[in-house]
Amino acid sequence: MNTPIHAINIDFSHSSEAKLLHRVIENQMNPCNDPHEDNYLSAVLVQLEESIELLESLEV
């Protein structure tokens, strides 16, 4: 994996926020997208899924 030159940190207060962002990104994925774009979006989705799991485990 390439190390990014820049990074964006997003703080979520609840898993529903991460789920919403996941849905928005998922809706952008499309068979006619550039393969690099889909690869990037797929990697972002994986990170969001991990964040959702963590947030859900902390919510009571």
Backbone as a ProteinNet text record, in pm:
[ID]
protein_1_A
[PRIMARY]
MNTPIHAINIDFSHSSEAKLLHRVIENQMNPCNDPHEDNYLSAVLVQLEESIELLESLEV
[TERTIARY]
84.5	0	88.8	48.5	122.4	90.6	193	173	119.1	6.2	-49.5	36.3	39.4	111.9	28.4	-102.6	-194.5	-294.1	-350.8	-450.9	-562.4	-679.6	-794.1	-839	-847	-897	-1040	-1126.2	-1266.2	-1300.6	-1355.8	-1399.8	-1549.9	-1590.1	-1731.1	-1773.6	-1889.7	-1940.4	-2034.1	-2078.3	-2170.9	-2154.6	-2180.7	-2164.2	-2256.2	-2369.3	-2462.8	-2397.9	-2308.2	-2238.7	-2146.2	-2072.8	-1982.8	-2062.1	-2177.4	-2262.7	-2316.2	-2352.5	-2402.4	-2293.9	-2173.4	-2063	-2033.9	-2041.8	-2021.2	-2123	-2251	-2355.9	-2332	-2291.6	-2266.4	-2155.1	-2046.8	-1934.3	-1973.8	-2046.6	-2090.3	-2176.2	-2258	-2343.1	-2263.1	-2141	-2055.7	-1984.3	-1981.6	-1912.8	-2001.4	-1936.7	-2010.2	-1920.8	-1977.4	-1893.6	-1819.7	-1871.5	-1802.8	-1699.8	-1678.8	-1573.4	-1436.4	-1341.7	-1202.5	-1161.7	-1088.1	-1048.4	-970.8	-888.3	-813	-907.2	-1011.7	-1110.4	-1183	-1225.2	-1294.2	-1202.8	-1075.9	-981.5	-966.4	-957	-944.6	-1070	-1186.8	-1312.3	-1329.3	-1286.4	-1294	-1209	-1091.6	-1003.6	-1065.7	-1129.6	-1196.3	-1311.6	-1386.4	-1498.4	-1450.1	-1338.7	-1283.8	-1248.8	-1187.6	-1153	-1278.4	-1381.1	-1506.8	-1572.3	-1567.3	-1625.1	-1555.5	-1424.2	-1349.5	-1388.9	-1407.5	-1450.3	-1590	-1677.9	-1815	-1813.4	-1735.3	-1723.6	-1675.8	-1573.7	-1518.5	-1621.7	-1685.6	-1786.2	-1901.4	-1947.3	-2057.6	-2018.3	-1892.7	-1849	-1841.7	-1828.8	-1819.1	-1955.3	-2054.9	-2187.1	-2263.7	-2334.8	-2411.1	-2558
-117.8	0	123.8	224	349.6	434.3	497.9	588.4	720.1	765.8	890.7	1010.7	1109.7	1231.9	1315.5	1309.6	1384.8	1287.6	1325.9	1242.1	1330.9	1271.8	1340.5	1258.4	1322.8	1255.7	1300.3	1202.9	1232.9	1169.6	1248.9	1198.6	1174.2	1054.1	1018.4	1009.5	1063.3	1052.7	933.8	877.3	764.1	683.9	555.3	469.2	510.6	573.4	613.8	715.2	798.2	894.9	823.4	725.4	648.8	567.1	515.2	437.8	526.4	648.5	741	770.8	800.9	826.9	702.8	584.5	459	447.8	476.6	469.2	569.7	691.2	794.6	750.2	697.6	652.9	531.8	439.4	319.5	356.8	459.7	504.1	566.7	609.9	667.8	560.9	439.6	332.1	289.7	267.2	249.8	172.7	78.2	0.3	85.7	203.3	284.5	379	370.5	450	403.2	489.8	455.1	349.5	245.6	140.7	195.4	296.7	355.8	421.1	485.1	548.8	443.6	335.5	228.5	163.5	144.7	87.5	177.8	308.1	403.9	402	408.1	407.4	277.5	166.8	38.8	41.1	99.5	108.7	198.1	306.4	395	321.9	243.9	167.9	67.7	3.6	-91.7	-19.9	96.7	172.3	215.2	254.9	293.9	174.1	57.7	-62.7	-95.6	-78.5	-102.6	0	123.4	227.6	198.9	153.8	121.3	9.2	-93.8	-205.5	-156.6	-74.1	-22.3	63.4	153.7	239.7	158.1	58.6	-25.6	-101.8	-141.1	-215.8	-125.8	5.7	99.3	154.2	141.7	194.1	96	152	67	81.4
0	0	0	-75.4	-81.3	41	93.7	206.8	153	205.6	154.3	195.1	108.9	140.2	237.1	222.5	306.9	368.3	478.8	543.8	596.1	606.5	664.4	783.6	898.3	1018.2	1042.7	1065.7	1093.3	1227.5	1316.8	1446.4	1440.2	1474.9	1479	1624.2	1655.8	1792.7	1807.5	1695.4	1699.5	1571.1	1577.5	1460	1345.7	1377	1271	1176.3	1227.3	1142.1	1043.9	1092.7	1005.9	904.9	947	855.6	743.2	777.2	675.7	572.3	618	525.7	440.8	499.9	427.2	313.6	342.9	240.5	128.1	164.4	63.3	-31.1	24.8	-58.5	-141.8	-80	-151.8	-273	-258.1	-368.4	-482	-454.7	-558.3	-640.8	-588.9	-661.6	-778.8	-892.1	-1014.7	-1112	-1186.7	-1280.1	-1384.1	-1415.6	-1516.7	-1454.9	-1322.7	-1258.9	-1305.3	-1293	-1317.3	-1214.3	-1254.3	-1158.7	-1038.7	-1059.5	-948.4	-848.6	-900.6	-813.3	-730.4	-795.5	-722.3	-619.2	-652.1	-555.5	-434.5	-460.9	-351.1	-264.7	-328.2	-253.1	-174.4	-231	-160.1	-33.7	-42.7	74.5	181.5	140.2	235.3	302.3	225.1	282.3	387	362.4	458.6	588.6	578.4	698.8	774	700.2	765	834	770.5	831.1	962.4	965.4	1089.8	1196.6	1155.4	1249.5	1303.1	1216.6	1258	1361.6	1334.7	1430.1	1566.7	1566.2	1691.4	1764.3	1692.6	1755.5	1812.8	1737.9	1785.9	1911.8	1920.1	2038.4	2162	2140.1	2251.4	2294.7	2206	2236.2	2324.3	2418.9	2511.7	2485.7
[MASK]
++++++++++++++++++++++++++++++++++++++++++++++++++++++++++++

